[in-house]
Amino acid sequence: MFPRWLIKLGFHLLYNQLAWTYDLVAWLVSFGQWPAWCRLAMQFMQPGTTLELAYGTGAFFVDTLAAGYQPVGVDLSPYMARLASKRLHRQNYTLCLSQADVRALPFPAGFFNNVVATFPTDYMLHPQVISEVHRVLKDPTGASVPARLVVVVEGRLRGPWPLRPLIDWLYHATGQRDLPREKPLAMLAAQKFNARWETVEHAGVTAHLVIADKLH
């Protein structure tokens, strides 16, 4: 197991000074399956306004735009913001990106039908983040469909046998596969969400997601 400070430093650099390597690293550690894992979230997203937490380089953000959603994105990293802005400019999309802390979302209460996060770090289990997500999701009273949080937690690797065990070991060593399945459900229930795990397989890729509908 790597020291926790070293893991945090690595993630910090990947999301900031080394953000330009993020897409390549994601592709390498997933054998190219990372974008497809992220797109599995759209199977559970409701129609309407959508907020993406930690949009990163903007790849999934562009996918949701292409699918007909009108997303808004928030990310703390100025490096990611620049990369995502360039990606949207190249594809002639209007910028709807904010730079902010997910513990204090700069949006009004009850505004979004969806909040989505793909492969978040441990910020997603911070009680203040869950509280903010609950605040910005629409009130379920009178709604035809519940406002929903969709989190792609991890993907199931498929690839050449000699490399797959090595990548699996790396996920365990960095703590990416040590999340008890009951923990996020209990934390979300405490913040008035009805949450469940979903294992989804589509077009040859498989991922584990947490789906949480807002309660009163």
N, C-alpha and C positions, 0 to 999 in steps of 0.2 A: 504494500500500500504506500502510495506517495504521501509525503507530508502535506497536511491540509493547506499550509501557507503557500506551498509550491503550486498546488492545484489552483488556488485562488489567483495567484500571480499569472499563471498560464492563461486562465480564462479572461482575466483583466486585459492582458496584452492582446489576446485574440479579438476582443470586442473593441479595443481602442487602437493602440499604436500599430498592431498587426492586423487590423480589420481587413486590409486589402487581401489577406490570405484566407479569409474566413470561408469563402465559397469553395476554394480548392481543398481546404482541410475537411470541410463537411463532405465533399464528394469522396475524398480518399477514405475517410473512416466509415463511410456508408456504402462503399462500392457503387457510388452514383445514385443510390436510392433516396438520398435526403430530400430532394424536391418532391418525389412521389409520396414519401411519408407525410410531408407537410400538407399536401393536397388532400389527404384523407380527411382532414378536418372539415372540408367543405360538405361532406356527407351529412354533417350534423348541424351546420350553421343554418339559422333561420333566415327568411327573407328580411330585408331591411337594413338599417344602419349597423355598421360593424366597426369595432375598434380592435386593431391588432397591437398587442403589447410586445415591445422589443422587436420591431420589424427588421432589424439587422440590415443586410444589404438590399432588402426590398424585393427579393425573389418571390416569396409567397404573396406579398402585397400586390405585385403585378399579376400573379395568377388569379387573385380574387377580383381584380379589376377586369381581367379578360373574361371571367365567368359571369360578369354582370353585376357584381356587388359594387357598392360605393364606400369603400373603406376609408377610415382615418387611422393613422399610425402614430405611435408614441415610442420614443427610444431615448435613453439618457446619453448615449455615446455620440459625440459630435462627429467622430470618424465614420460611424455607421450612417449617420444622417447625410453626410456628404456623398457616400457611396450610393445610398438609396436614391437620393435626389438625382444623381447623374443617371441612374438606371431609368428612372421615370422620365427624365428629359429625353433620353435616347429613344424611348418608345412613345413620345408625344403624349404622355399622361399628365394631367393636372396634379400638382403637388398638394397632398393632404397629409403632410407629415409634421409632427410636433416633436420638439426635444424637451423632455420633462421626466421627472421621477415618477415611476408607477405607484409610489406610495402617496402621491398627491396629484391625481389626474386633473388636467386643466379643462374639464368638461362638466356641463351641468348634470344634475341628478336626473335619472330616468331618461337618458337620451338614446341609449344603444339597444338594439335587439340582440346583438352578439358582442361578446368579447372573446378574442381568440389569441392563443399563445402557442408557439411551436418550439419544442425543446427548450423550455425556459430553464435557467439555473435555479438555485434555491430561493430566489426572490419570490417565486410564485407562491411559496408556502408561508410567507410573512403575513401575520394577521391583518396588518394595516393594508397590504395590497388586496387581500380578499375583501376587506371592508370597502375599499375604493371601487373594486369591481362590482360589488353588490350595489353601491350607490349609483353608479353611472348606468347600470342596466335598467330597462324599463320596468315599471311596476306591473306585476302579472294581473292585477285586477282588471277584469273586462277584456283581457287580451285573448286573441284566438290561439296564439302559440306562446309558450313561455319564453321570456328573455333568457339567454343561455351563455354560459362560459364553456368554451371548448379548448382543451389543452392536449396537444400531442406530446406525450411524455417520453416515449422511446420507440424506436423501430426495431424490428426483428431482422437481424442481418442474414442476407443470403449472398453467398459468394464462393470463391475458390476455397476449398478446404484448408490448404496450408496457411492461408492468411486469416480466415474467419476466427479460429480460436485465439489468435494473437489480438485481434481487434476486440473480441469479447473480453479478454483479460484486461485490456486497456480500459474498457468501460467500467469494469468492476474496480480496477485500481484507482480510478478517478472518482468513484462514488456514484456514477451515473446509473447503476443498477441496484443500489442499496435502499431504495425508497420502499418502506413497508406499504403494502397496498391499502391498509386501513387508515394510514395517517392523513392523506389528503381528503378522504371522505369525511373523517371526523372533524377536521378543521373547517371544511366547507359547510358541514351540517351545523356547526356552532355559529356560523355566520348566515344562517337561513338560506341554505342551498340544498336542493335534493340532488345528490351526486352519485355517480356510478362509474365503474370502469367499462370500457368497451375495447375489445380486440377486433380490429378490422383488417380484412384482407381484400385487396382489389388490384387487379392487373399485375399480379405477381409480387406485390409488396404487402407487408404486414406491419401494423403499428399498434401500440397500446395508448389509448386516450382516456382522459377523464372528462365526462360530460356532466355539467352542473346547471340545473335549472333554478332560477331565482324564485324563492317563496315569498310570501307576504312578510 
